[in-house]
Amino acid sequence: MTVQINIRHAFDGFDLAARFDAPKGVTALFGASGSGKTTIINAVAGLLAPQNGRIVVDGRVLFDSKTGVNTPPNKRKIGYIFQDARLFPHMTVRQNLTYGRPTGPIDAVVDMLGLDSLLGRRPAKLSGGEAQRVAIGRALLSNPDLILADEPLAALDEARKSEILPYFEKLRDHAKVPILYVSHSANEVARLATTVVVLNKGRVTHAGSAETVLSDPTVTPTGVRSAGAVMQARVVTHDDDGLTVLSIGASNLIVPNCDAPVGTDLRLRIAAQDVMIATAPLSGISALNTLPATITAIRKGDGPGALVQLETGGAPFLARITQRSLTALGLTVGQTVHAVIKAVSIDR
Ligand SMILES: Nc1ncnc2c1ncn2[C@@H]1O[C@H](COP(=O)(O)OP(=O)(O)OP(=O)(O)O)[C@@H](O)[C@H]1O
């Protein structure tokens, strides 16, 4: 299942021209405020008829300006997850989950989202996080061809965000349909996205796998400070002292607190600010992870900072350093260096 989007639409002072495909998994529409994310979502939902273009979901044409096809919103087979859960207040959680659903069991989704104890409650008695879990369940159970999630965590505080993010990971891993996920949070995108589409002033500047796009030093819609790469790793061994060895390509990383069985594939996030660069091998340093790496790109920022793209074992990642260090160390593309990785986040 794939969504193909190719649309043009102009408002006074804003011109959107966006073309990209969203495969199964989470495709994050990532961009600063006003870059056109909601306009795209509205076009896909059928709330806005673009002046030109075509939107196709799994071979089904939802919109085509040339042939005049414009499927009404309720016929598009789209599941929605909004910032606020938008549940029906007079219905129980169970009724909200099954509303408009023809038939079929709901147990698997109830289990996955931990909704069992909430089924008899009305939305007024749910916390923001619980309501959002019900909204995820409702979207899944509507048997959609596509799920649209429009800044679904934006209204929650940090604690609630951390509570809900694992459920979005489950949604990503269990939904058989593409999920278009709008966000301007680098953290959310790094954690959830399988595909990233970067928007800037109505244009798609980058589109591709999360591994490729997030490790590109020119991709900083939310600033250099929040830049960071994601990569796939595999659990190699658990050592007696509580540390775990992971492999990324031909290199190994040592991490604490990982209980996944040997052989498990994990998703790692490495923030650019957690990576330092040394030109000579290091000794007498407490950091466990010093990897040989090659510099593959350098981007100087407008301020004193720079982003250096490194590659180890075929996996690209970023280091945020100062331009002063860049000059002092004489770093150039193609150079072999030692990357000191101070922290790694592990997602399942
Ligand atoms: N109905 C409208 N009429 C005129 N201009 C509009 C309309 N809707 C959006 N715009 C303009 O189009 C641009 C893109 O808006 P859009 O809401 O798609 O951005 P966004 O990336 O979703 O931003 P945010 O993250 O703030 O929601 C903005 O400049 C906005 O002012």
The ligand as a Tripos MOL2 file, in Angstrom:
@<TRIPOS>MOLECULE
LIG
   31    33     1     0     0
SMALL
NO_CHARGES

@<TRIPOS>ATOM
      1 N1         -7.2190   28.9140    4.0420 N.pl3     1 LIG1
      2 C1         -6.1110   29.6170    3.9160 C.ar      1 LIG1
      3 N2         -6.1220   30.8300    3.3200 N.ar      1 LIG1
      4 C2         -4.9910   31.5330    3.1600 C.ar      1 LIG1
      5 N3         -3.7610   31.1290    3.5580 N.ar      1 LIG1
      6 C3         -3.6880   29.9370    4.1510 C.ar      1 LIG1
      7 C4         -4.8510   29.1220    4.3720 C.ar      1 LIG1
      8 N4         -4.4500   27.9860    4.9890 N.ar      1 LIG1
      9 C5         -3.1080   28.0840    5.1600 C.ar      1 LIG1
     10 N5         -2.6580   29.2470    4.6510 N.ar      1 LIG1
     11 C6         -1.2430   29.6700    4.6390 C.3       1 LIG1
     12 O1         -0.4820   28.6360    4.0180 O.3       1 LIG1
     13 C7          0.7820   28.4890    4.6760 C.3       1 LIG1
     14 C8          0.9700   27.0430    5.1080 C.3       1 LIG1
     15 O2          0.0680   26.7420    6.1400 O.3       1 LIG1
     16 P1         -0.0210   25.3000    6.7920 P.3       1 LIG1
     17 O3         -1.0930   25.3740    7.8300 O.co2     1 LIG1
     18 O4         -0.1720   24.2660    5.7410 O.co2     1 LIG1
     19 O5          1.4220   25.1550    7.4590 O.3       1 LIG1
     20 P2          1.9300   24.1180    8.5570 P.3       1 LIG1
     21 O6          3.2440   23.6430    8.0820 O.co2     1 LIG1
     22 O7          0.8930   23.0880    8.8030 O.co2     1 LIG1
     23 O8          2.0920   25.0380    9.8150 O.3       1 LIG1
     24 P3          1.8550   24.7210   11.4000 P.3       1 LIG1
     25 O9          2.9620   23.8130   11.8120 O.co2     1 LIG1
     26 O10         1.9390   26.0830   12.0120 O.co2     1 LIG1
     27 O11         0.4850   24.1070   11.5120 O.co2     1 LIG1
     28 C9          0.7950   29.4850    5.8050 C.3       1 LIG1
     29 O12         1.5080   30.6150    5.3560 O.3       1 LIG1
     30 C10        -0.6740   29.8250    6.0260 C.3       1 LIG1
     31 O13        -0.8180   31.1380    6.4940 O.3       1 LIG1
@<TRIPOS>BOND
     1     1     2 1
     2     2     3 ar
     3     2     7 ar
     4     3     4 ar
     5     4     5 ar
     6     5     6 ar
     7     6     7 ar
     8     6    10 ar
     9     7     8 ar
    10     8     9 ar
    11     9    10 ar
    12    10    11 1
    13    11    12 1
    14    11    30 1
    15    12    13 1
    16    13    14 1
    17    13    28 1
    18    14    15 1
    19    15    16 1
    20    16    17 2
    21    16    18 1
    22    16    19 1
    23    19    20 1
    24    20    21 2
    25    20    22 1
    26    20    23 1
    27    23    24 1
    28    24    25 2
    29    24    26 1
    30    24    27 1
    31    28    29 1
    32    28    30 1
    33    30    31 1
@<TRIPOS>SUBSTRUCTURE
     1 LIG1         1 GROUP 0 **** ****
